[in-house]
Structures are given as structure tokens and as C-alpha cells.
Amino acid sequence: MDDFEYVDMDKVHVKMDSDEEKPEEKALDISEQIMDQIRLVSVYRGVAVPSVLFDSTGTKKIAALASYIVEGIEQGRILVVDELDSSIHFKLTRAIVAMFNNELNTNAQMIFTVHDINLMDCKKMLRKEQIWFVHKDDTGIYVYSLAQFTAQQGVRDTTDIMEKYRKGILGALPDPELIQSLLSLKGNRKEVPVDDE
């Protein structure tokens, strides 16, 4: 990919609903979102191609998130993103988090879930009270903050949180037995007889 650009509307032929039929809520304004996706093209070796068809999942995700990120910061809104790090390079994920988590941003917030433990960097990225864990076990699902762990428990501002997490000290680790359970289900699957009638 060389570049992105928007194509003039006269080059895009899609029937639009009337303005009266459009929903008031921007998130529900499907026609406009579809038009934005169609109009966004990537330029490969001088040829404009629809981004939605030819770009990687990560590139499409960044393109989809960009306007929400900018709008959120400019207007002091709360942006909620599930699996922010999914299909996005870790440097881009860190850059997005840094845009919300710096002294220039006074009103906007981003609430997000990730699997990338590199974001648990309390020395450079986030404070302890900004990191929350979700732990699941046989009795339920628990949500708790890293701030609940005290210096007496070995968690300080200078602690390598990623290492503590890897060792299981902070909980919220997936059960590796899950994979074995799924594999054993596949191996124990019984064939259901098919009635030929």
C-alpha cells in the first residue's frame, strides 16, 4: 500500500436513503459509514483500490478507529474498544493509548480490553489504578484493579508488572487445560448414525 485517499462521490455509485430516513444517532448511521468505507481507497503502485477489499485487517481496523479516536480526543468523549490490540501492531496500539494517556488530553477517556501484556507497563504507559484484570474460574468471574495489590504483596510502582503477571501472581491467566479439553473432545467425538430413509 502506498497511500490512502477518498474518492469524490460522483465516482461512487451507491443508492443513498433520503436524509429524512437517516437515524439521528451517528453510530446507527449505517449508510454514511458504508459510504465512508467505499470511498476510502488504498493506492497500490498508482492504482486506487477499495481499502475494504484489499487491505489487511489491521489497516482496516486503524482506518475504522481513526475518526472515533480523533473525535473522542477533540470532543472529550469516552471511547470503548474491545480487543484494541487485535490485528494491530503493538507500536500502533501503544501510540493510540498514549494519545489518551498524556497531559495534553484533559477530558477524553478510552476504556479498552487487550491481550497484549506489554501495555501493563507502569513505568511508561499506565498507572496501577488504570489496569484491571478479569479472572474466571469455576465459581465465577472477577474484575479487580492492579491498585488493589500493595507493596506488602510485592507490587510497587517500580515492579515489573508483566513478569508478575506471567508468573501468575496477579491471576487472570487463561487455563492451559482448556486446549487439552477441546482436543480431547475432538478425539472422543462419536459419529452420529445417519438414517438413510
FIKOLZA-1660 file (N, C-alpha, C; in steps of 0.1 Angstrom, whole numbers, plus 5000, padded with zeros to 4 digits):
% residues 197
   i   px   py   pz ch aa at
   1 5008 4988 5000  A  M  N
   1 5000 5000 5000  A  M CA
   1 5009 5012 5000  A  M  C
   2 5006 5022 4991  A  D  N
   2 5014 5034 4990  A  D CA
   2 5007 5045 4998  A  D  C
   3 4993 5046 4998  A  D  N
   3 4987 5057 5004  A  D CA
   3 4972 5054 5004  A  D  C
   4 4965 5063 5012  A  F  N
   4 4950 5063 5013  A  F CA
   4 4945 5075 5007  A  F  C
   5 4933 5075 5001  A  E  N
   5 4927 5087 4997  A  E CA
   5 4912 5085 4996  A  E  C
   6 4904 5096 4996  A  Y  N
   6 4890 5095 4995  A  Y CA
   6 4887 5099 4980  A  Y  C
   7 4878 5091 4974  A  V  N
   7 4873 5093 4961  A  V CA
   7 4861 5102 4961  A  V  C
   8 4860 5111 4951  A  D  N
   8 4848 5120 4950  A  D CA
   8 4836 5112 4949  A  D  C
   9 4825 5117 4955  A  M  N
   9 4812 5110 4955  A  M CA
   9 4807 5107 4941  A  M  C
  10 4810 5115 4931  A  D  N
  10 4805 5113 4918  A  D CA
  10 4811 5100 4911  A  D  C
  11 4822 5095 4917  A  K  N
  11 4828 5083 4912  A  K CA
  11 4823 5071 4920  A  K  C
  12 4815 5073 4930  A  V  N
  12 4810 5062 4938  A  V CA
  12 4795 5061 4935  A  V  C
  13 4790 5049 4930  A  H  N
  13 4776 5048 4926  A  H CA
  13 4769 5038 4935  A  H  C
  14 4763 5044 4946  A  V  N
  14 4756 5036 4956  A  V CA
  14 4743 5044 4959  A  V  C
  15 4732 5038 4959  A  K  N
  15 4719 5045 4962  A  K CA
  15 4719 5048 4977  A  K  C
  16 4716 5061 4979  A  M  N
  16 4716 5066 4993  A  M CA
  16 4701 5068 4997  A  M  C
  17 4698 5066 5010  A  D  N
  17 4685 5069 5015  A  D CA
  17 4684 5084 5016  A  D  C
  18 4671 5089 5017  A  S  N
  18 4670 5103 5019  A  S CA
  18 4674 5107 5033  A  S  C
  19 4677 5120 5035  A  D  N
  19 4682 5125 5048  A  D CA
  19 4672 5123 5059  A  D  C
  20 4659 5124 5055  A  E  N
  20 4648 5122 5065  A  E CA
  20 4647 5108 5071  A  E  C
  21 4652 5098 5064  A  E  N
  21 4651 5085 5068  A  E CA
  21 4664 5081 5077  A  E  C
  22 4674 5089 5077  A  K  N
  22 4686 5086 5084  A  K CA
  22 4684 5087 5099  A  K  C
  23 4689 5078 5107  A  P  N
  23 4688 5078 5121  A  P CA
  23 4696 5090 5127  A  P  C
  24 4692 5095 5138  A  E  N
  24 4698 5107 5144  A  E CA
  24 4712 5102 5150  A  E  C
  25 4712 5091 5156  A  E  N
  25 4724 5086 5163  A  E CA
  25 4735 5083 5152  A  E  C
  26 4747 5089 5154  A  K  N
  26 4757 5087 5144  A  K CA
  26 4762 5072 5143  A  K  C
  27 4762 5065 5154  A  A  N
  27 4766 5051 5154  A  A CA
  27 4757 5042 5146  A  A  C
  28 4744 5047 5144  A  L  N
  28 4734 5039 5137  A  L CA
  28 4733 5044 5123  A  L  C
  29 4741 5053 5119  A  D  N
  29 4740 5059 5105  A  D CA
  29 4748 5050 5096  A  D  C
  30 4742 5038 5093  A  I  N
  30 4749 5028 5085  A  I CA
  30 4752 5033 5071  A  I  C
  31 4743 5039 5064  A  S  N
  31 4746 5043 5051  A  S CA
  31 4758 5052 5050  A  S  C
  32 4760 5062 5059  A  E  N
  32 4771 5071 5058  A  E CA
  32 4784 5063 5061  A  E  C
  33 4784 5053 5071  A  Q  N
  33 4795 5045 5074  A  Q CA
  33 4799 5037 5062  A  Q  C
  34 4790 5031 5055  A  I  N
  34 4793 5023 5043  A  I CA
  34 4799 5031 5033  A  I  C
  35 4793 5043 5031  A  M  N
  35 4799 5052 5021  A  M CA
  35 4813 5056 5024  A  M  C
  36 4816 5059 5036  A  D  N
  36 4830 5062 5040  A  D CA
  36 4839 5050 5037  A  D  C
  37 4834 5038 5040  A  Q  N
  37 4843 5026 5037  A  Q CA
  37 4845 5024 5022  A  Q  C
  38 4835 5027 5014  A  I  N
  38 4836 5025 5000  A  I CA
  38 4845 5036 4994  A  I  C
  39 4843 5048 4999  A  R  N
  39 4851 5060 4994  A  R CA
  39 4866 5059 4997  A  R  C
  40 4869 5052 5008  A  L  N
  40 4883 5051 5013  A  L CA
  40 4890 5041 5004  A  L  C
  41 4900 5045 4997  A  V  N
  41 4908 5036 4988  A  V CA
  41 4922 5037 4992  A  V  C
  42 4929 5026 4989  A  S  N
  42 4943 5025 4991  A  S CA
  42 4950 5026 4977  A  S  C
  43 4961 5032 4976  A  V  N
  43 4968 5033 4963  A  V CA
  43 4979 5024 4963  A  V  C
  44 4978 5014 4954  A  Y  N
  44 4989 5004 4952  A  Y CA
  44 4995 5006 4939  A  Y  C
  45 5008 5010 4938  A  R  N
  45 5015 5012 4926  A  R CA
  45 5007 5021 4916  A  R  C
  46 5002 5031 4922  A  G  N
  46 4995 5041 4914  A  G CA
  46 4980 5038 4910  A  G  C
  47 4975 5027 4915  A  V  N
  47 4961 5022 4912  A  V CA
  47 4953 5023 4924  A  V  C
  48 4942 5030 4924  A  A  N
  48 4933 5031 4935  A  A CA
  48 4924 5019 4936  A  A  C
  49 4925 5012 4948  A  V  N
  49 4916 5000 4950  A  V CA
  49 4909 5002 4963  A  V  C
  50 4897 4996 4964  A  P  N
  50 4889 4998 4977  A  P CA
  50 4896 4992 4988  A  P  C
  51 4899 5000 4998  A  S  N
  51 4906 4996 5010  A  S CA
  51 4899 4984 5017  A  S  C
  52 4885 4985 5018  A  V  N
  52 4878 4975 5025  A  V CA
  52 4880 4961 5018  A  V  C
  53 4883 4960 5006  A  L  N
  53 4885 4947 4999  A  L CA
  53 4900 4943 4999  A  L  C
  54 4909 4952 4999  A  F  N
  54 4923 4948 4996  A  F CA
  54 4933 4950 5008  A  F  C
  55 4929 4958 5018  A  D  N
  55 4939 4960 5029  A  D CA
  55 4938 4949 5040  A  D  C
  56 4948 4948 5048  A  S  N
  56 4948 4938 5059  A  S CA
  56 4938 4942 5069  A  S  C
  57 4935 4933 5078  A  T  N
  57 4925 4935 5089  A  T CA
  57 4930 4946 5098  A  T  C
  58 4943 4947 5101  A  G  N
  58 4948 4957 5109  A  G CA
  58 4947 4971 5103  A  G  C
  59 4950 4972 5090  A  T  N
  59 4949 4985 5083  A  T CA
  59 4934 4990 5083  A  T  C
  60 4925 4980 5081  A  K  N
  60 4911 4984 5081  A  K CA
  60 4906 4988 5094  A  K  C
  61 4911 4981 5105  A  K  N
  61 4908 4985 5118  A  K CA
  61 4912 4999 5122  A  K  C
  62 4925 5002 5119  A  I  N
  62 4930 5015 5121  A  I CA
  62 4922 5026 5114  A  I  C
  63 4919 5023 5101  A  A  N
  63 4911 5033 5094  A  A CA
  63 4897 5035 5100  A  A  C
  64 4891 5024 5105  A  A  N
  64 4878 5025 5111  A  A CA
  64 4879 5032 5125  A  A  C
  65 4889 5030 5132  A  L  N
  65 4891 5036 5146  A  L CA
  65 4895 5051 5145  A  L  C
  66 4902 5055 5135  A  A  N
  66 4909 5068 5134  A  A CA
  66 4899 5079 5137  A  A  C
  67 4888 5079 5130  A  S  N
  67 4878 5091 5132  A  S CA
  67 4873 5091 5147  A  S  C
  68 4870 5079 5152  A  Y  N
  68 4865 5078 5166  A  Y CA
  68 4876 5083 5176  A  Y  C
  69 4888 5080 5173  A  I  N
  69 4899 5084 5182  A  I CA
  69 4900 5099 5182  A  I  C
  70 4901 5105 5170  A  V  N
  70 4903 5119 5168  A  V CA
  70 4891 5127 5174  A  V  C
  71 4879 5122 5171  A  E  N
  71 4867 5128 5176  A  E CA
  71 4866 5127 5192  A  E  C
  72 4870 5116 5197  A  G  N
  72 4870 5114 5211  A  G CA
  72 4879 5123 5218  A  G  C
  73 4891 5125 5213  A  I  N
  73 4901 5134 5219  A  I CA
  73 4896 5149 5218  A  I  C
  74 4892 5152 5205  A  E  N
  74 4888 5166 5203  A  E CA
  74 4876 5170 5211  A  E  C
  75 4866 5161 5213  A  Q  N
  75 4854 5165 5220  A  Q CA
  75 4853 5160 5234  A  Q  C
  76 4864 5154 5239  A  G  N
  76 4864 5149 5253  A  G CA
  76 4854 5138 5256  A  G  C
  77 4853 5129 5247  A  R  N
  77 4844 5117 5248  A  R CA
  77 4850 5105 5254  A  R  C
  78 4842 5095 5257  A  I  N
  78 4847 5082 5262  A  I CA
  78 4846 5073 5250  A  I  C
  79 4857 5066 5247  A  L  N
  79 4858 5057 5236  A  L CA
  79 4860 5043 5242  A  L  C
  80 4851 5033 5239  A  V  N
  80 4852 5020 5244  A  V CA
  80 4855 5011 5232  A  V  C
  81 4866 5003 5234  A  V  N
  81 4871 4994 5223  A  V CA
  81 4874 4981 5229  A  V  C
  82 4868 4971 5224  A  D  N
  82 4870 4957 5228  A  D CA
  82 4882 4951 5220  A  D  C
  83 4891 4945 5226  A  E  N
  83 4903 4939 5219  A  E CA
  83 4910 4949 5210  A  E  C
  84 4914 4960 5216  A  L  N
  84 4921 4971 5209  A  L CA
  84 4933 4966 5201  A  L  C
  85 4941 4956 5207  A  D  N
  85 4953 4951 5201  A  D CA
  85 4951 4941 5190  A  D  C
  86 4938 4937 5188  A  S  N
  86 4936 4926 5178  A  S CA
  86 4939 4931 5164  A  S  C
  87 4948 4924 5158  A  S  N
  87 4953 4927 5144  A  S CA
  87 4960 4940 5142  A  S  C
  88 4964 4946 5153  A  I  N
  88 4971 4959 5152  A  I CA
  88 4985 4957 5158  A  I  C
  89 4995 4963 5151  A  H  N
  89 5009 4962 5156  A  H CA
  89 5010 4968 5170  A  H  C
  90 5018 4962 5178  A  F  N
  90 5019 4967 5192  A  F CA
  90 5024 4982 5193  A  F  C
  91 5032 4987 5184  A  K  N
  91 5036 5001 5184  A  K CA
  91 5024 5010 5181  A  K  C
  92 5015 5006 5172  A  L  N
  92 5003 5014 5170  A  L CA
  92 4994 5014 5182  A  L  C
  93 4992 5002 5188  A  T  N
  93 4984 5001 5200  A  T CA
  93 4989 5010 5211  A  T  C
  94 5002 5010 5213  A  R  N
  94 5008 5019 5223  A  R CA
  94 5006 5033 5220  A  R  C
  95 5007 5037 5207  A  A  N
  95 5006 5051 5203  A  A CA
  95 4991 5055 5205  A  A  C
  96 4982 5047 5203  A  I  N
  96 4968 5051 5205  A  I CA
  96 4965 5053 5220  A  I  C
  97 4970 5044 5228  A  V  N
  97 4969 5045 5243  A  V CA
  97 4976 5058 5247  A  V  C
  98 4987 5061 5242  A  A  N
  98 4995 5073 5246  A  A CA
  98 4987 5085 5243  A  A  C
  99 4980 5085 5232  A  M  N
  99 4972 5097 5228  A  M CA
  99 4962 5101 5239  A  M  C
 100 4956 5091 5245  A  F  N
 100 4946 5093 5255  A  F CA
 100 4952 5095 5269  A  F  C
 101 4964 5089 5271  A  N  N
 101 4970 5089 5284  A  N CA
 101 4982 5098 5285  A  N  C
 102 4979 5111 5282  A  N  N
 102 4990 5121 5284  A  N CA
 102 4985 5134 5289  A  N  C
 103 4993 5143 5293  A  E  N
 103 4989 5156 5299  A  E CA
 103 4982 5165 5290  A  E  C
 104 4983 5164 5277  A  L  N
 104 4976 5172 5267  A  L CA
 104 4961 5169 5266  A  L  C
 105 4958 5157 5270  A  N  N
 105 4944 5152 5269  A  N CA
 105 4938 5154 5283  A  N  C
 106 4928 5163 5284  A  T  N
 106 4923 5166 5298  A  T CA
 106 4909 5160 5300  A  T  C
 107 4902 5156 5289  A  N  N
 107 4888 5152 5291  A  N CA
 107 4885 5138 5285  A  N  C
 108 4891 5134 5274  A  A  N
 108 4887 5122 5267  A  A CA
 108 4893 5110 5275  A  A  C
 109 4885 5099 5274  A  Q  N
 109 4889 5086 5280  A  Q CA
 109 4888 5075 5270  A  Q  C
 110 4896 5065 5272  A  M  N
 110 4895 5053 5264  A  M CA
 110 4894 5041 5274  A  M  C
 111 4884 5033 5272  A  I  N
 111 4883 5021 5280  A  I CA
 111 4885 5010 5270  A  I  C
 112 4894 5001 5273  A  F  N
 112 4897 4991 5263  A  F CA
 112 4901 4978 5269  A  F  C
 113 4899 4967 5262  A  T  N
 113 4904 4954 5266  A  T CA
 113 4915 4950 5256  A  T  C
 114 4925 4943 5262  A  V  N
 114 4937 4938 5254  A  V CA
 114 4941 4925 5259  A  V  C
 115 4949 4918 5251  A  H  N
 115 4956 4906 5255  A  H CA
 115 4971 4909 5255  A  H  C
 116 4976 4920 5250  A  D  N
 116 4990 4924 5250  A  D CA
 116 4995 4928 5263  A  D  C
 117 5002 4920 5270  A  I  N
 117 5007 4924 5284  A  I CA
 117 5017 4935 5284  A  I  C
 118 5023 4938 5272  A  N  N
 118 5032 4949 5271  A  N CA
 118 5026 4962 5275  A  N  C
 119 5013 4963 5274  A  L  N
 119 5006 4976 5278  A  L CA
 119 5006 4977 5294  A  L  C
 120 5009 4967 5301  A  M  N
 120 5009 4967 5316  A  M CA
 120 5022 4973 5321  A  M  C
 121 5027 4983 5314  A  D  N
 121 5040 4989 5317  A  D CA
 121 5037 5001 5326  A  D  C
 122 5038 4999 5339  A  C  N
 122 5035 5010 5349  A  C CA
 122 5046 5020 5350  A  C  C
 123 5057 5018 5344  A  K  N
 123 5068 5027 5344  A  K CA
 123 5067 5038 5333  A  K  C
 124 5061 5034 5321  A  K  N
 124 5060 5043 5310  A  K CA
 124 5046 5045 5305  A  K  C
 125 5037 5035 5306  A  M  N
 125 5024 5036 5299  A  M CA
 125 5012 5040 5308  A  M  C
 126 5010 5032 5318  A  L  N
 126 4998 5033 5326  A  L CA
 126 5001 5033 5341  A  L  C
 127 4992 5039 5349  A  R  N
 127 4993 5038 5364  A  R CA
 127 4986 5025 5369  A  R  C
 128 4989 5021 5381  A  K  N
 128 4983 5009 5386  A  K CA
 128 4968 5009 5386  A  K  C
 129 4962 5021 5390  A  E  N
 129 4947 5022 5390  A  E CA
 129 4941 5021 5377  A  E  C
 130 4948 5022 5366  A  Q  N
 130 4943 5022 5353  A  Q CA
 130 4942 5008 5347  A  Q  C
 131 4948 4998 5354  A  I  N
 131 4949 4984 5349  A  I CA
 131 4939 4976 5357  A  I  C
 132 4931 4969 5350  A  W  N
 132 4921 4960 5356  A  W CA
 132 4922 4946 5350  A  W  C
 133 4920 4936 5358  A  F  N
 133 4920 4922 5353  A  F CA
 133 4907 4916 5354  A  F  C
 134 4905 4906 5345  A  V  N
 134 4893 4898 5345  A  V CA
 134 4897 4883 5348  A  V  C
 135 4893 4878 5359  A  H  N
 135 4897 4864 5363  A  H CA
 135 4885 4855 5362  A  H  C
 136 4886 4844 5356  A  K  N
 136 4875 4834 5355  A  K CA
 136 4879 4821 5362  A  K  C
 137 4870 4815 5369  A  D  N
 137 4873 4802 5375  A  D CA
 137 4859 4795 5376  A  D  C
 138 4859 4783 5382  A  D  N
 138 4847 4775 5383  A  D CA
 138 4836 4782 5391  A  D  C
 139 4839 4792 5400  A  T  N
 139 4829 4798 5408  A  T CA
 139 4824 4811 5403  A  T  C
 140 4831 4817 5393  A  G  N
 140 4826 4829 5387  A  G CA
 140 4836 4837 5380  A  G  C
 141 4833 4850 5377  A  I  N
 141 4841 4859 5370  A  I CA
 141 4844 4871 5379  A  I  C
 142 4856 4875 5381  A  Y  N
 142 4860 4885 5390  A  Y CA
 142 4868 4896 5382  A  Y  C
 143 4864 4909 5385  A  V  N
 143 4871 4920 5380  A  V CA
 143 4878 4928 5391  A  V  C
 144 4891 4931 5390  A  Y  N
 144 4898 4937 5401  A  Y CA
 144 4909 4946 5395  A  Y  C
 145 4913 4956 5403  A  S  N
 145 4923 4965 5398  A  S CA
 145 4937 4961 5403  A  S  C
 146 4947 4965 5395  A  L  N
 146 4961 4963 5399  A  L CA
 146 4964 4971 5412  A  L  C
 147 4957 4982 5414  A  A  N
 147 4959 4991 5425  A  A CA
 147 4956 4983 5438  A  A  C
 148 4948 4973 5438  A  Q  N
 148 4945 4965 5450  A  Q CA
 148 4957 4957 5455  A  Q  C
 149 4967 4955 5447  A  F  N
 149 4979 4949 5451  A  F CA
 149 4988 4959 5458  A  F  C
 150 4993 4956 5470  A  T  N
 150 5000 4966 5477  A  T CA
 150 5015 4962 5477  A  T  C
 151 5023 4972 5482  A  A  N
 151 5038 4970 5483  A  A CA
 151 5041 4957 5492  A  A  C
 152 5032 4955 5502  A  Q  N
 152 5034 4943 5511  A  Q CA
 152 5033 4930 5502  A  Q  C
 153 5025 4931 5492  A  Q  N
 153 5023 4919 5483  A  Q CA
 153 5033 4919 5472  A  Q  C
 154 5043 4928 5472  A  G  N
 154 5053 4928 5462  A  G CA
 154 5050 4936 5449  A  G  C
 155 5040 4944 5450  A  V  N
 155 5037 4952 5438  A  V CA
 155 5038 4967 5441  A  V  C
 156 5049 4973 5435  A  R  N
 156 5052 4987 5437  A  R CA
 156 5051 4994 5424  A  R  C
 157 5053 5007 5424  A  D  N
 157 5053 5014 5411  A  D CA
 157 5065 5010 5402  A  D  C
 158 5076 5005 5408  A  T  N
 158 5088 5001 5401  A  T CA
 158 5088 4987 5397  A  T  C
 159 5078 4979 5401  A  T  N
 159 5077 4965 5399  A  T CA
 159 5075 4962 5384  A  T  C
 160 5081 4951 5380  A  D  N
 160 5079 4946 5366  A  D CA
 160 5066 4939 5366  A  D  C
 161 5055 4946 5363  A  I  N
 161 5042 4940 5364  A  I CA
 161 5040 4929 5354  A  I  C
 162 5046 4930 5342  A  M  N
 162 5045 4919 5332  A  M CA
 162 5050 4906 5337  A  M  C
 163 5062 4907 5344  A  E  N
 163 5068 4895 5349  A  E CA
 163 5059 4889 5360  A  E  C
 164 5054 4897 5369  A  K  N
 164 5044 4892 5379  A  K CA
 164 5032 4885 5373  A  K  C
 165 5027 4891 5362  A  Y  N
 165 5015 4886 5356  A  Y CA
 165 5019 4872 5349  A  Y  C
 166 5030 4872 5342  A  R  N
 166 5034 4859 5336  A  R CA
 166 5036 4848 5346  A  R  C
 167 5040 4851 5358  A  K  N
 167 5042 4841 5368  A  K CA
 167 5029 4837 5375  A  K  C
 168 5018 4844 5372  A  G  N
 168 5005 4840 5378  A  G CA
 168 5002 4847 5391  A  G  C
 169 5011 4856 5395  A  I  N
 169 5009 4862 5408  A  I CA
 169 4997 4871 5409  A  I  C
 170 4994 4877 5397  A  L  N
 170 4982 4886 5396  A  L CA
 170 4969 4880 5392  A  L  C
 171 4970 4867 5389  A  G  N
 171 4958 4860 5385  A  G CA
 171 4954 4863 5370  A  G  C
 172 4942 4861 5367  A  A  N
 172 4936 4864 5353  A  A CA
 172 4944 4858 5342  A  A  C
 173 4949 4846 5344  A  L  N
 173 4956 4838 5334  A  L CA
 173 4946 4828 5328  A  L  C
 174 4947 4826 5315  A  P  N
 174 4938 4815 5309  A  P CA
 174 4943 4801 5314  A  P  C
 175 4934 4792 5314  A  D  N
 175 4937 4779 5319  A  D CA
 175 4942 4771 5306  A  D  C
 176 4955 4767 5306  A  P  N
 176 4961 4759 5295  A  P CA
 176 4954 4746 5293  A  P  C
 177 4947 4741 5303  A  E  N
 177 4940 4728 5302  A  E CA
 177 4928 4730 5292  A  E  C
 178 4924 4742 5290  A  L  N
 178 4913 4744 5280  A  L CA
 178 4916 4738 5267  A  L  C
 179 4928 4740 5262  A  I  N
 179 4932 4735 5249  A  I CA
 179 4931 4720 5249  A  I  C
 180 4937 4714 5260  A  Q  N
 180 4937 4699 5261  A  Q CA
 180 4922 4694 5261  A  Q  C
 181 4914 4701 5268  A  S  N
 181 4899 4697 5269  A  S CA
 181 4893 4697 5255  A  S  C
 182 4896 4708 5248  A  L  N
 182 4890 4709 5234  A  L CA
 182 4895 4698 5225  A  L  C
 183 4908 4695 5226  A  L  N
 183 4914 4684 5218  A  L CA
 183 4908 4671 5222  A  L  C
 184 4906 4668 5235  A  S  N
 184 4901 4656 5239  A  S CA
 184 4886 4654 5234  A  S  C
 185 4879 4665 5234  A  L  N
 185 4865 4665 5229  A  L CA
 185 4865 4660 5214  A  L  C
 186 4874 4666 5206  A  K  N
 186 4875 4662 5192  A  K CA
 186 4879 4647 5191  A  K  C
 187 4888 4642 5199  A  G  N
 187 4892 4628 5199  A  G CA
 187 4881 4619 5204  A  G  C
 188 4872 4623 5213  A  N  N
 188 4861 4615 5218  A  N CA
 188 4848 4617 5211  A  N  C
 189 4848 4624 5200  A  R  N
 189 4836 4627 5193  A  R CA
 189 4830 4614 5187  A  R  C
 190 4818 4612 5190  A  K  N
 190 4811 4600 5184  A  K CA
 190 4804 4603 5171  A  K  C
 191 4805 4595 5162  A  E  N
 191 4798 4597 5149  A  E CA
 191 4783 4594 5152  A  E  C
 192 4775 4603 5147  A  V  N
 192 4760 4601 5148  A  V CA
 192 4756 4593 5136  A  V  C
 193 4749 4582 5138  A  P  N
 193 4745 4574 5126  A  P CA
 193 4734 4583 5118  A  P  C
 194 4736 4582 5105  A  V  N
 194 4727 4589 5096  A  V CA
 194 4716 4579 5091  A  V  C
 195 4704 4583 5092  A  D  N
 195 4693 4575 5088  A  D CA
 195 4691 4576 5073  A  D  C
 196 4692 4566 5066  A  D  N
 196 4692 4566 5051  A  D CA
 196 4677 4566 5045  A  D  C
 197 4668 4567 5054  A  E  N
 197 4654 4566 5049  A  E CA
 197 4649 4578 5042  A  E  C
% end
